[in-house]
Amino acid sequence: MRGRQAEPVLEAVMEERFVWVTARRLRPGTLEEFERAWRPAPSPQGLRRAFAYWSEDGQEITGVSFWDSREACDSWRGSEPEAQRRAAMAPYVVEERESFYRGRELTLPQR
């Protein structure tokens, strides 16, 4: 009897990402107004994707944005359009925490 041929091992691919995460607690009943103030204009250079996640009660929001580099993110964060955006959001924000991360996305192999 012939031995079975081993199936090739598929390896996961790791791609480096630069991520800025901001968590905010909002004043009750202000989510809609906050959302209007939150949208950046113009779209930041170096921003690849952005996501926003809200709690069910609408009082917490977490933003996750993916950038070309730390420098691109820092450049946006120090820009006048970002300062204006933050000023527009300020009346609705009770508390804010933010962090920058560097990491990798785990892409699972196809089966």
N, C-alpha and C positions, 0 to 999 in steps of 0.2 A: 504494500500500500504506500502510495506516495504521501509525503508530508504536505500539509497545507502551506500555501505561500502567505507570508505575513502581509497584512494590509499596510499600506504606507501610512506613516504617522503624519498627521496634519498639525502644523504648529500654529499657535496664535501669533498674530502680528501686533506689535505694540508701536503706536504712533504717538509722538510727543505732542502735548497740548499745553496751551497757556490759558488759564481760566481765572476770571475775576468773579467772585461771589459776593453779593451784597444781600444782607437780610435786614428788613425794616419792619418795625411795628408801627402801624398806622393809627391815627385817631379814628374812633368808631364812626362809621358811616361816610368815610371819605375816600373809599377805594376808587370810585368812578372819577373823581376829581384828580386823585393821585395818578391814575392811569393816563389821563390827558397830559399831565405835566411830565410824566416819566419818559415818554417817547423822545429819543434823541433826534435832533435836526440840526445840522445835517448828519447823515449816517457816518459814524466814526471810521476813519481810515484804519485798516488793519483788523477791523472787527469781522470775524467769520460768521458767527452765529450767536444768537441770544435767546434766552428762554426766561419766562417769568412764571412763578408758581405761587398761587394764593392759598391761604388757609381757608377752610370752609366758612369761617365767620367774617372773612374779608379784612381782618386786622393784621395779618402778617403776610409779607410778600418776600420771596427770595428770587433774586435775579442771578442768572448764570450766563456769563458771556465768554466766548472763545475767541482768542486773539492770535494774530500772526506771531507776536513776540511780546515779551514783557515791556519792551521799549514802546511798542505801538499802544499798549494799554496805558502806560504811564503818560505818554504824550496826550492821549485823549483826556485822561483824568486831570491833567494840568491845563487843559484848554479853556478858553473863554466860553465856548458853547456848553461845555460840561458844567462850568461854574453857574451859568444861567439856568441850566436844567436843574441843578441841585437847589438853587434859590427858588425855583418854581415848585419843587417838591416839598420844600421845608415846612410849609404850613400844615401839611398832612402827616408828617413823620414825627413819632414820639421818640423812637430809638432806632439807631442804625449801627450795624456791624459790617465790616467788609474785610476781605482777605484775597490775596493773589496766590494762586497755586500753579505749580508746574507739575505735570504728570503725564500719564499715558492712557490711551483708550485701549481697552482690551477688545480685540476683534476676534470673535470665536471662529474656529475653522468650520467650513461647510461640511455637512455630514452626507 
